[in-house]
Each structure stands twice: as structure tokens, then as C-alpha cells.
Amino acid sequence: MTTENGQTARITRIAMWSGPRNISTAMMYSFASRPDCTVWDEPFYAFYLSNAGISHPMNDEVIAAGNPDWAHVVDRCLTGPDTAEPVFYQKHMTHHMLPGFDRSWIAGLSNAFLIRSPERVLASYARKRSQVELRDIGFVEQAELFDRVADSSGTAPAVVDTDDILTDPRGILMALCNRLGIGFDESMLSWRAGPKPYDGAWAPHWYNAVWQSTGFQQPPSEPAELPGPLQELAEAARPYYERLKRHKITN
């Protein structure tokens, strides 16, 4: 991106790494509310469905609407956006980063990690998809990506916990923006209800709850209760969650 005088403008390219059912869409809506920000909803979803040997709701529609070419998506993550806004927010799903594909490019982005307790994630996920395995919820991949970013940068990247954001959205978002090197904007605290033009093709299946929202809501007061098999998955995911949680941002 260049300015009117021909100089190259600085773009902050933010990669927010999350598993599914983790207020990741609400976070995308929050950043999209900024007047200086362009967002991209799950850039690698079409690639993931084309290569993971797995079928999701609206499978064909997602692949048709996206770009399944890994290299092309990586290039746009590093060189976009195609608009003039100086902040480029990318909502990434950690489980879309399949083994065997180069992850070194991630060091070229401003990386942050959005975490949520595995019990909350699984309680929400199971309402949308009946079959679930550990690889579907991205905890292992999130820890791998966190370690890679920390190793390459020499410091732990920003980590934000869902419950903290829901409890104190202004305070946590201000702290997150500070870590990312951008100013906080009050517009991040609200958005209009309903579908958004930047929603992914899968939104009709997954986004019905967030479409009804106009801002961050308080976290649930009751603990999530899971049947035996899902509780076992939660216990398998918990060490990865706890490891990142030690680095979370506090206000």
C-alpha cells in the first residue's frame, strides 16, 4: 500500500490464532468495526477442507467460495490487504495449519492467540457438529504455533482469554492493541447485528448466535457440563490450554 505522496505506508498485519467456538467471530467483528481495519475470515478454510480428508457443514460451498491453494493464501496474508486501511486483521483457525506445510511465513505477521477453556469450546462445538476429535478443536496446533512464534521472536506473543475479554472488553482490548502496536478504538466495543459482507461462506451454519449480538456479552456463569467422551477430549486438550493461559494478557 502506498500513500498519496508515493511513500510506502506501514501496514499492521494481525494474525489471530484460535480454535473454533471461541468468540473468534466476535473478535473479528470487533476489529472490523475500526475505521482503519480490513478483516479476512478464515483464509485457509477452503485449503483445509480440500486437503484434510474431512467433511464439514456446507463443505462444497466453502471450497467453491475460497482459495484452496496454500501458497496463494500465504502470499495474500503477507502482502494484503487490497484496500487502503493500515490494519489487516486475519481470523485464523489453528487446525487449518495441516502438518507438512511450511509455517515459517507466520513470523512475518503480528501474531496473537485467542484461548478458551476446552469445556466451553466442546460444549459449543457439539451443538453444531455431532462428531468431534481432538484435531477438530485446534488446541494442539495452537500450542505448536505459539511455540514457533515465541521461538522466532524471542518472546511470548500476546494471548487473550475469552472469559477475560467478555468480562472486561475495553480493558483487555486496550491491552491487546498496545501489544500489537496499534491504538485502541472505542468502536471495537460494538457492531451491528446480522450478517456481515466479510463473513465467510460458512456463516449461515456457524454464525447464527453472533449475528444476534451487537457487542461482547458476559461469560456464562455456570460451568460447562460434558458427557463422558467429550469430557475425555477436554482433559486431553487442557494441558495445551493451561500452557498458553500462563501468558495471557491481564488488564
C-alpha angles and dihedrals in degrees: 000000000000131000126234091269091055097255122133112256121219114249122197106214108197122195111195108196116205143148121237124284092027105120085265091138092050088052090051090050089050093055092040088059089066112099090223100051139092118192135204120202115221100324095193100048095103090046091050095051091045093053111024098073090234135116125221132183110285088014098161094043092052093050093046093050097046140053115259093190108107096200094050093050092047090051093054092046088058100038106029158123109088091207133074099253113119096218120068113187117195119194105209130185110217094215089060088073097089122198116264096036119107114257099179091102089071089078088070092067137069099252129204132169128222113202135186133178111273091234091060092044094051095044089056097039094052090059090061103036125026098206118060134168131180091261090058094065099047103225095130093047091046091057091047091052092046091053092048093051092045092049094048096045099036093232138071112267123232115290123190125188118219095227091053092052092048091048097045110011096166096048097044094043091050090052092046093050089050091054090049093050097244131111122256116247123202089222088074090075097070144026137178120272122250136042120334128218091237095052115121121250089258093062097102090064101038109026106056093111097046090046087065093054130089097186145348115314130206116275118258112277096212124070117250113255117207134189116248101271093047091046089055089053090049091053091050091051097043099083090057092048093047092049092057093038090067088068099045122136116252127194 
